Amino acid sequence: MSGPVMPIRVFGSPCLRRSARPAVAGDEATRRLLDSMWDTLAADGGVGLAAPQVGVDARVVVVRDPGRPTGKQRIDLVNPVIEETFGPARRFEEGCLSFPGLYFHVVRPRGVTVRFHDYVGQEQTLRDQDLVARIVQHEVDHLDGVLFIDHLARGARLMLAPRLAFMALGGFVKRLFRR
């Protein structure tokens, strides 16, 4: 299945700071959203995407696991709940499609156990570590209105403020002329 590529919302868009509402697992509309998010992720070359990043108020996440064979990299998470994080916290460079061109070192736990519903609505549990765990934590943060810059030290965010203001202004201008 395939869906339309959706525009990615950038920093400054209000939908990035809201907590998303539960999605209907296994619903046709949710499956169409997942397919569109996958096409959007592929077009933008990312490894993870949350529904608020495409302006949809739903607890839906897609994760591409580059460690799996081609054709089996897709992980659909509907209404994901992180049940446990484990392992030592690790510092790793993260980027975000809603912050084009910005990369920062973020400290997160090494592993995660997450409960969710899959594409067809079946409840699943995923326990993973390293890259997939990091992607899941980053994307679930989006569902709660938390951005990866929120994990930076206050001083780092202050130094970043002019760049973020410019990014937010650009997103505001795009929203003004959208139609």
VOVEXKOL-220400 format. One record per residue: residue number from 1; residue in one letter; y negated, x negated, z negated of N, C-alpha, C, O in turn. Coordinates in steps of 0.001 Angstrom, whole numbers. Example, Ala and Ser with C-alpha at 12.3 -4.5 7.8 and 13.67 -1.06 7.14 Angstrom:
! residues 2
PT num residuo     n_v     n_u     n_w    ca_v    ca_u    ca_w     c_v     c_u     c_w     o_v     o_u     o_w
PT   1       A    5690  -13190   -7800    4500  -12300   -7800    3300  -13200   -7800    3319  -14236   -8465
PT   2       S    2250  -12850   -7080    1060  -13670   -7140     -30  -12900   -7870   -1138  -13409   -8039
! end
This chain:
! residues 179
PT num residuo     n_v     n_u     n_w    ca_v    ca_u    ca_w     c_v     c_u     c_w     o_v     o_u     o_w
PT   1       M    1185    -840       0       0       0       0   -1238    -878       0   -1207   -2036    -416
PT   2       S   -2313    -302     472   -3557   -1041     541   -4701     -81     244   -4628    1114     529
PT   3       G   -5748    -632    -330   -6918     180    -648   -8168    -536    -189   -8108   -1698     215
PT   4       P   -9289     138    -245  -10527    -507     200  -10962   -1619    -749  -10750   -1543   -1959
PT   5       V  -11572   -2648    -176  -12160   -3717    -984  -13427   -3155   -1617  -14262   -2554    -940
PT   6       M  -13556   -3359   -2921  -14678   -2801   -3663  -15654   -3911   -4031  -15241   -5053   -4233
PT   7       P  -16939   -3594   -4120  -17903   -4619   -4525  -17718   -4999   -5993  -17515   -4140   -6851
PT   8       I  -17791   -6290   -6260  -17675   -6807   -7632  -19048   -6706   -8291  -20056   -7117   -7716
PT   9       R  -19075   -6157   -9494  -20320   -6075  -10264  -20573   -7434  -10913  -19657   -8069  -11436
PT  10       V  -21823   -7865  -10871  -22184   -9152  -11453  -22922   -8947  -12770  -23365   -7847  -13100
PT  11       F  -23037  -10044  -13508  -23704  -10017  -14800  -25023   -9262  -14692  -25795   -9459  -13754
PT  12       G  -25262   -8409  -15654  -26454   -7558  -15662  -26111   -6109  -15370  -26871   -5204  -15714
PT  13       S  -24968   -5890  -14738  -24533   -4530  -14467  -24069   -3886  -15785  -23223   -4454  -16475
PT  14       P  -24600   -2729  -16137  -24264   -2102  -17420  -22771   -1838  -17614  -22291   -1845  -18747
PT  15       C  -22028   -1604  -16524  -20599   -1283  -16661  -19799   -2448  -17240  -18693   -2244  -17739
PT  16       L  -20338   -3661  -17182  -19631   -4826  -17721  -19704   -4907  -19242  -18947   -5658  -19858
PT  17       R  -20601   -4148  -19850  -20768   -4210  -21308  -20230   -2979  -22025  -20401   -2849  -23237
PT  18       R  -19584   -2075  -21296  -19033    -871  -21913  -17532   -1019  -22146  -16845   -1731  -21414
PT  19       S  -17037    -336  -23174  -15589    -243  -23366  -15056     789  -22380  -15601    1887  -22264
PT  20       A  -13994     433  -21676  -13421    1314  -20660  -12548    2386  -21309  -12008    2199  -22399
PT  21       R  -12428    3498  -20618  -11611    4620  -21078  -10157    4440  -20630   -9892    3779  -19626
PT  22       P   -9228    5023  -21371   -7817    4942  -20960   -7618    5530  -19558   -8285    6487  -19164
PT  23       A   -6691    4933  -18828   -6325    5412  -17493   -5056    6252  -17607   -4337    6170  -18603
PT  24       V   -4790    7051  -16595   -3565    7847  -16555   -2496    7001  -15871   -2534    6799  -14657
PT  25       A   -1545    6511  -16657    -499    5629  -16140     404    6374  -15163     844    7489  -15442
PT  26       G     678    5754  -14018    1564    6332  -13017     915    7353  -12115    1547    7822  -11168
PT  27       D    -319    7709  -12377   -1071    8693  -11594   -1405    8125  -10214   -1625    6923  -10068
PT  28       E   -1441    8979   -9225   -1750    8544   -7852   -3120    7876   -7780   -3276    6864   -7095
PT  29       A   -4108    8422   -8471   -5444    7818   -8457   -5418    6421   -9087   -6104    5513   -8616
PT  30       T   -4639    6254  -10134   -4522    4938  -10777   -3833    3963   -9839   -4236    2802   -9759
PT  31       R   -2810    4402   -9132   -2127    3521   -8172   -3058    3130   -7026   -3037    1984   -6577
PT  32       R   -3870    4066   -6553   -4844    3730   -5489   -5851    2710   -6005   -6218    1777   -5290
PT  33       L   -6302    2888   -7261   -7226    1934   -7869   -6582     549   -7939   -7211    -444   -7574
PT  34       L   -5342     477   -8402   -4642    -810   -8479   -4564   -1470   -7102   -4829   -2665   -6975
PT  35       D   -4203    -707   -6075   -4112   -1264   -4723   -5462   -1779   -4236   -5542   -2851   -3635
PT  36       S   -6520   -1019   -4494   -7865   -1462   -4091   -8282   -2708   -4861   -8905   -3613   -4304
PT  37       M   -7935   -2750   -6143   -8278   -3937   -6937   -7546   -5162   -6409   -8109   -6257   -6388
PT  38       W   -6288   -4990   -5979   -5549   -6124   -5414   -6199   -6613   -4122   -6323   -7818   -3905
PT  39       D   -6608   -5692   -3276   -7273   -6096   -2036   -8597   -6789   -2339   -8967   -7753   -1669
PT  40       T   -9305   -6297   -3346  -10570   -6911   -3751  -10323   -8306   -4310  -11046   -9247   -3983
PT  41       L   -9309   -8440   -5148   -8961   -9743   -5724   -8589  -10741   -4627   -9014  -11895   -4662
PT  42       A   -7802  -10294   -3665   -7397  -11170   -2560   -8610  -11588   -1731   -8713  -12743   -1317
PT  43       A   -9521  -10657   -1491  -10712  -10972    -682  -11615  -11974   -1384  -12267  -12790    -731
PT  44       D  -11658  -11917   -2718  -12536  -12806   -3469  -11833  -14043   -4008  -12481  -14924   -4572
PT  45       G  -10518  -14122   -3843   -9786  -15325   -4219   -9621  -15554   -5709   -9470  -16698   -6138
PT  46       G   -9645  -14508   -6500   -9503  -14674   -7940   -8064  -14566   -8395   -7154  -14371   -7590
PT  47       V   -7868  -14698   -9714   -6538  -14559  -10303   -6453  -13354  -11234   -5369  -13018  -11710
PT  48       G   -7566  -12712  -11495   -7564  -11540  -12356   -8791  -10688  -12106   -9847  -11189  -11717
PT  49       L   -8638   -9395  -12334   -9738   -8468  -12121   -9523   -7255  -13019   -8410   -6740  -13120
PT  50       A  -10587   -6804  -13668  -10550   -5609  -14512  -11374   -4513  -13838  -12369   -4795  -13171
PT  51       A  -10954   -3271  -14017  -11620   -2139  -13364  -13132   -2094  -13600  -13861   -1778  -12660
PT  52       P  -13652   -2394  -14811  -15107   -2370  -14965  -15838   -3333  -14019  -17003   -3112  -13687
PT  53       Q  -15161   -4390  -13589  -15794   -5346  -12671  -16028   -4744  -11291  -16820   -5273  -10512
PT  54       V  -15346   -3644  -10983  -15593   -2951   -9721  -16244   -1596   -9986  -16237    -715   -9126
PT  55       G  -16807   -1439  -11185  -17574    -248  -11518  -16754     963  -11906  -17270    2080  -11918
PT  56       V  -15474     762  -12226  -14601    1887  -12584  -14342    1859  -14091  -13927     842  -14647
PT  57       D  -14594    2988  -14732  -14434    3124  -16175  -12977    3467  -16495  -12653    4612  -16813
PT  58       A  -12110    2465  -16408  -10682    2680  -16664  -10066    1399  -17205  -10448     299  -16806
PT  59       R   -9122    1548  -18105   -8442     393  -18707   -7308     -52  -17774   -6127     191  -18026
PT  60       V   -7716    -707  -16698   -6804   -1166  -15650   -7140   -2611  -15318   -8304   -2972  -15144
PT  61       V   -6089   -3439  -15232   -6242   -4873  -14953   -5188   -5290  -13938   -4058   -4801  -13965
PT  62       V   -5563   -6192  -13050   -4585   -6837  -12175   -4639   -8340  -12424   -5713   -8921  -12585
PT  63       V   -3459   -8957  -12452   -3334  -10396  -12693   -2421  -10972  -11626   -1330  -10460  -11375
PT  64       R   -2886  -12043  -11003   -2051  -12772  -10039   -1503  -13994  -10749   -2258  -14848  -11213
PT  65       D    -187  -14070  -10830     472  -15207  -11485     852  -16228  -10423    1870  -16065   -9750
PT  66       P      45  -17288  -10260     338  -18281   -9221    1621  -19065   -9487    2096  -19774   -8600
PT  67       G    2196  -18952  -10695    3445  -19635  -11020    4684  -18915  -10506    5781  -19473  -10533
PT  68       R    4519  -17693  -10043    5647  -16920   -9504    5724  -17121   -7991    4743  -17512   -7359
PT  69       P    6904  -16849   -7411    7036  -16968   -5949    6126  -15973   -5233    5805  -14914   -5772
PT  70       T    5718  -16321   -4024    4897  -15430   -3202    5603  -14077   -3080    6816  -14010   -2883
PT  71       G    4836  -13028   -3198    5388  -11683   -3131    5777  -11136   -4499    6050   -9942   -4626
PT  72       K    5809  -11991   -5530    6159  -11549   -6880    5079  -11952   -7883    5319  -11979   -9090
PT  73       Q    3890  -12263   -7371    2803  -12730   -8225    2002  -11589   -8844    1215  -11815   -9763
PT  74       R    2190  -10392   -8362    1389   -9242   -8782    1842   -8697  -10136    3014   -8376  -10337
PT  75       I     875   -8600  -11063    1117   -7965  -12350      52   -6885  -12518   -1142   -7184  -12560
PT  76       D     489   -5628  -12614    -406   -4492  -12821    -339   -4103  -14291     747   -3878  -14825
PT  77       L   -1489   -4022  -14946   -1522   -3648  -16365   -2429   -2433  -16528   -3642   -2520  -16339
PT  78       V   -1834   -1316  -16877   -2582     -87  -17136   -2571     132  -18649   -1516     139  -19284
PT  79       N   -3752     310  -19204   -3941     482  -20647   -3309    -659  -21460   -2554    -408  -22399
PT  80       P   -3617   -1907  -21098   -3008   -3024  -21829   -3526   -3129  -23254   -4699   -2882  -23533
PT  81       V   -2614   -3503  -24147   -2944   -3722  -25555   -2349   -5074  -25935   -1137   -5274  -25853
PT  82       I   -3205   -5989  -26348   -2711   -7277  -26818   -2161   -7067  -28217   -2896   -6731  -29146
PT  83       E    -861   -7270  -28354    -201   -7076  -29638    -181   -8339  -30475    -145   -8283  -31704
PT  84       E    -205   -9478  -29801    -121  -10742  -30528    -677  -11867  -29657    -500  -11882  -28438
PT  85       T   -1340  -12789  -30304   -1650  -14073  -29670    -917  -15119  -30489    -699  -14942  -31687
PT  86       F    -543  -16200  -29843     225  -17216  -30547     -68  -18592  -29972    -672  -18735  -28909
PT  87       G     378  -19588  -30703     199  -20971  -30282   -1177  -21477  -30626   -2062  -20715  -31017
PT  88       P   -1345  -22763  -30477   -2648  -23335  -30794   -3708  -22878  -29789   -3415  -22635  -28618
PT  89       A   -4940  -22769  -30276   -6058  -22459  -29386   -6270  -23649  -28456   -6182  -24805  -28871
PT  90       R   -6549  -23344  -27196   -6750  -24399  -26204   -8064  -24182  -25482   -8480  -23053  -25220
PT  91       R   -8695  -25282  -25172   -9945  -25280  -24406   -9571  -25415  -22940   -8791  -26292  -22570
PT  92       F  -10129  -24543  -22104   -9775  -24534  -20686  -10969  -24010  -19896  -11691  -23130  -20364
PT  93       E  -11170  -24544  -18718  -12284  -24093  -17888  -11962  -22727  -17279  -10924  -22543  -16642
PT  94       E  -12871  -21776  -17487  -12721  -20434  -16932  -13890  -20121  -16014  -15004  -20614  -16189
PT  95       G  -13596  -19294  -15043  -14611  -18712  -14183  -14440  -17204  -14231  -13519  -16695  -14870
PT  96       C  -15324  -16498  -13558  -15260  -15039  -13555  -15910  -14538  -12274  -16985  -15001  -11892
PT  97       L  -15253  -13589  -11611  -15805  -13049  -10373  -17148  -12360  -10595  -17932  -12218   -9657
PT  98       S  -17418  -11933  -11826  -18713  -11301  -12130  -19796  -12325  -12457  -20941  -11958  -12723
PT  99       F  -19439  -13597  -12437  -20368  -14715  -12662  -20137  -15747  -11573  -19692  -16856  -11865
PT 100       P  -20430  -15406  -10320  -20091  -16306   -9217  -20693  -17706   -9399  -21885  -17873   -9657
PT 101       G  -19818  -18694   -9252  -20263  -20085   -9320  -20387  -20659  -10711  -20695  -21843  -10846
PT 102       L  -20162  -19882  -11750  -20271  -20390  -13120  -18883  -20623  -13714  -17999  -19771  -13626
PT 103       Y  -18719  -21788  -14314  -17454  -22159  -14953  -17781  -22806  -16291  -18673  -23649  -16386
PT 104       F  -17040  -22398  -17333  -17269  -22929  -18669  -15945  -23138  -19374  -14951  -22472  -19082
PT 105       H  -15949  -24068  -20299  -14774  -24263  -21136  -14788  -23210  -22238  -15765  -23068  -22973
PT 106       V  -13688  -22480  -22337  -13536  -21418  -23320  -12275  -21713  -24133  -11257  -22139  -23587
PT 107       V  -12358  -21484  -25427  -11209  -21689  -26310  -10527  -20338  -26535  -11153  -19367  -26961
PT 108       R   -9222  -20305  -26236   -8418  -19094  -26444   -7039  -19517  -26942   -6615  -20650  -26713
PT 109       P   -6334  -18604  -27628   -4958  -18909  -28011   -4094  -19194  -26781   -4338  -18656  -25701
PT 110       R   -3095  -20036  -26956   -2253  -20457  -25832   -1415  -19318  -25262   -1235  -19236  -24047
PT 111       G    -896  -18433  -26126      13  -17400  -25660    -417  -16002  -26052   -1278  -15814  -26911
PT 112       V     201  -15022  -25400    -141  -13630  -25646    1093  -12747  -25431    1929  -13009  -24567
PT 113       T    1173  -11704  -26240    2135  -10621  -26001    1297   -9378  -25760     465   -9006  -26588
PT 114       V    1519   -8742  -24627     724   -7574  -24255    1655   -6427  -23868    2628   -6613  -23137
PT 115       R    1333   -5241  -24376    2053   -4016  -24031    1179   -3242  -23048     -38   -3172  -23221
PT 116       F    1793   -2660  -22019    1024   -1982  -20969    1947   -1049  -20194    3154   -1013  -20430
PT 117       H    1368    -306  -19278    2145     493  -18332    1995    -164  -16959     933    -687  -16621
PT 118       D    3071    -129  -16179    3051    -763  -14863    2576     221  -13786    2090    1310  -14091
PT 119       Y    2726    -179  -12552    2266     591  -11392    2814    2018  -11378    2096    2956  -11029
PT 120       V    4074    2183  -11753    4688    3521  -11713    4594    4256  -13039    5059    5391  -13154
PT 121       G    3995    3621  -14046    3774    4276  -15327    4790    3930  -16401    4765    4516  -17483
PT 122       Q    5676    2997  -16125    6682    2589  -17109    6064    1634  -18124    5314     729  -17760
PT 123       E    6383    1843  -19400    5872     936  -20429    6589    -408  -20314    7806    -465  -20137
PT 124       Q    5820   -1478  -20417    6337   -2839  -20294    5721   -3696  -21387    4706   -3339  -21985
PT 125       T    6356   -4833  -21635    5799   -5850  -22518    5881   -7174  -21791    6905   -7500  -21190
PT 126       L    4815   -7927  -21844    4758   -9256  -21240    4427  -10252  -22332    3468  -10075  -23083
PT 127       R    5227  -11295  -22413    4948  -12395  -23340    4854  -13641  -22471    5817  -14028  -21809
PT 128       D    3695  -14254  -22482    3484  -15416  -21620    2526  -16369  -22300    1924  -16058  -23328
PT 129       Q    2403  -17523  -21705    1491  -18515  -22266     804  -19267  -21139    1130  -19121  -19962
PT 130       D    -139  -20059  -21542    -933  -20877  -20638   -1753  -20009  -19684   -2499  -19146  -20147
PT 131       L   -1641  -20207  -18373   -2572  -19569  -17437   -2512  -18042  -17473   -3556  -17393  -17549
PT 132       V   -1330  -17463  -17419   -1237  -15997  -17420   -1794  -15431  -18720   -2489  -14415  -18697
PT 133       A   -1504  -16062  -19846   -2034  -15597  -21126   -3558  -15642  -21133   -4209  -14723  -21629
PT 134       R   -4118  -16699  -20587   -5569  -16846  -20516   -6169  -15751  -19634   -7171  -15135  -19996
PT 135       I   -5554  -15514  -18482   -6067  -14481  -17562   -6017  -13113  -18238   -6986  -12356  -18181
PT 136       V   -4895  -12796  -18874   -4757  -11497  -19550   -5829  -11350  -20622   -6470  -10301  -20700
PT 137       Q   -6040  -12362  -21443   -7054  -12279  -22498   -8445  -12082  -21904   -9225  -11273  -22407
PT 138       H   -8758  -12810  -20844  -10061  -12708  -20184  -10269  -11285  -19648  -11328  -10689  -19847
PT 139       E   -9257  -10752  -18971   -9396   -9428  -18353   -9403   -8302  -19385  -10152   -7338  -19227
PT 140       V   -8591   -8399  -20433   -8625   -7376  -21487   -9983   -7407  -22191  -10500   -6359  -22578
PT 141       D  -10562   -8592  -22358  -11932   -8667  -22878  -12870   -7790  -22051  -13690   -7060  -22609
PT 142       H  -12754   -7860  -20710  -13611   -7038  -19842  -13477   -5553  -20175  -14462   -4816  -20131
PT 143       L  -12270   -5114  -20505  -12059   -3697  -20815  -12790   -3270  -22075  -13040   -2084  -22288
PT 144       D  -13131   -4249  -22911  -13851   -3971  -24154  -15325   -4368  -24086  -16007   -4403  -25111
PT 145       G  -15816   -4664  -22889  -17220   -5034  -22721  -17543   -6442  -23186  -18710   -6771  -23402
PT 146       V  -16523   -7278  -23342  -16706   -8665  -23772  -16620   -9559  -22545  -15698   -9439  -21739
PT 147       L  -17590  -10458  -22413  -17638  -11368  -21266  -17291  -12784  -21711  -17432  -13125  -22885
PT 148       F  -16840  -13600  -20774  -16411  -14940  -21159  -17548  -15779  -21718  -17296  -16723  -22468
PT 149       I  -18767  -15469  -21382  -19907  -16202  -21957  -20067  -15895  -23444  -20680  -16669  -24179
PT 150       D  -19514  -14763  -23887  -19588  -14408  -25308  -18768  -15363  -26173  -18966  -15428  -27386
PT 151       H  -17865  -16090  -25564  -17037  -17059  -26285  -17710  -18432  -26388  -17183  -19334  -27039
PT 152       L  -18861  -18588  -25751  -19580  -19865  -25803  -20412  -19954  -27077  -20796  -18941  -27662
PT 153       A  -20676  -21166  -27484  -21549  -21385  -28635  -22943  -20858  -28315  -23348  -20817  -27153
PT 154       R  -23664  -20460  -29338  -25008  -19887  -29163  -25926  -20816  -28376  -26662  -20361  -27500
PT 155       G  -25888  -22104  -28677  -26727  -23070  -27967  -26426  -23115  -26484  -27340  -23206  -25664
PT 156       A  -25159  -23053  -26137  -24768  -23057  -24724  -25282  -21801  -24022  -25744  -21864  -22882
PT 157       R  -25199  -20663  -24708  -25709  -19418  -24102  -27216  -19477  -23922  -27743  -18991  -22921
PT 158       L  -27916  -20072  -24887  -29379  -20199  -24760  -29751  -21069  -23557  -30680  -20750  -22815
PT 159       M  -29022  -22160  -23374  -29301  -23029  -22223  -28981  -22329  -20907  -29576  -22635  -19874
PT 160       L  -28059  -21408  -20946  -27628  -20674  -19766  -28544  -19490  -19443  -28482  -18942  -18342
PT 161       A  -29379  -19099  -20382  -30193  -17880  -20263  -30980  -17773  -18955  -30957  -16709  -18337
PT 162       P  -31676  -18823  -18501  -32430  -18666  -17242  -31526  -18346  -16048  -31874  -17526  -15199
PT 163       R  -30387  -18989  -15996  -29463  -18735  -14893  -28910  -17314  -14950  -28769  -16649  -13924
PT 164       L  -28594  -16856  -16174  -28091  -15493  -16340  -29161  -14459  -15997  -28858  -13423  -15406
PT 165       A  -30395  -14735  -16360  -31492  -13814  -16028  -31637  -13692  -14515  -31842  -12595  -13995
PT 166       F  -31531  -14803  -13816  -31625  -14795  -12353  -30454  -14009  -11757  -30635  -13232  -10820
PT 167       M  -29266  -14212  -12301  -28078  -13507  -11821  -28224  -12000  -12063  -27917  -11197  -11181
PT 168       A  -28689  -11619  -13247  -28869  -10207  -13581  -29912   -9562  -12679  -29738   -8420  -12251
PT 169       L  -30981  -10270  -12388  -32017   -9745  -11505  -31459   -9515  -10106  -31761   -8504   -9473
PT 170       G  -30651  -10445   -9627  -30041  -10294   -8302  -29144   -9072   -8250  -29156   -8336   -7264
PT 171       G  -28357   -8844   -9312  -27495   -7662   -9374  -28304   -6385   -9429  -27926   -5381   -8824
PT 172       F  -29430   -6412  -10157  -30304   -5241  -10250  -30878   -4903   -8874  -30915   -3738   -8479
PT 173       V  -31321   -5917   -8155  -31893   -5697   -6819  -30837   -5124   -5879  -31129   -4211   -5106
PT 174       K  -29610   -5649   -5936  -28532   -5117   -5093  -28277   -3644   -5410  -28087   -2838   -4498
PT 175       R  -28272   -3283   -6710  -28033   -1887   -7093  -29165    -991   -6611  -28932     163   -6255
PT 176       L  -30387   -1510   -6598  -31537    -723   -6134  -31381    -299   -4683  -31744     816   -4308
PT 177       F  -30838   -1199   -3870  -30771    -951   -2431  -29390    -523   -1940  -29161    -434    -734
PT 178       R  -28465    -257   -2873  -27119     177   -2483  -27170    1603   -2000  -27847    2438   -2601
PT 179       R  -26490    1889    -959  -26273    3241    -394  -25840    3131    1000  -25605    4147    1655
! end
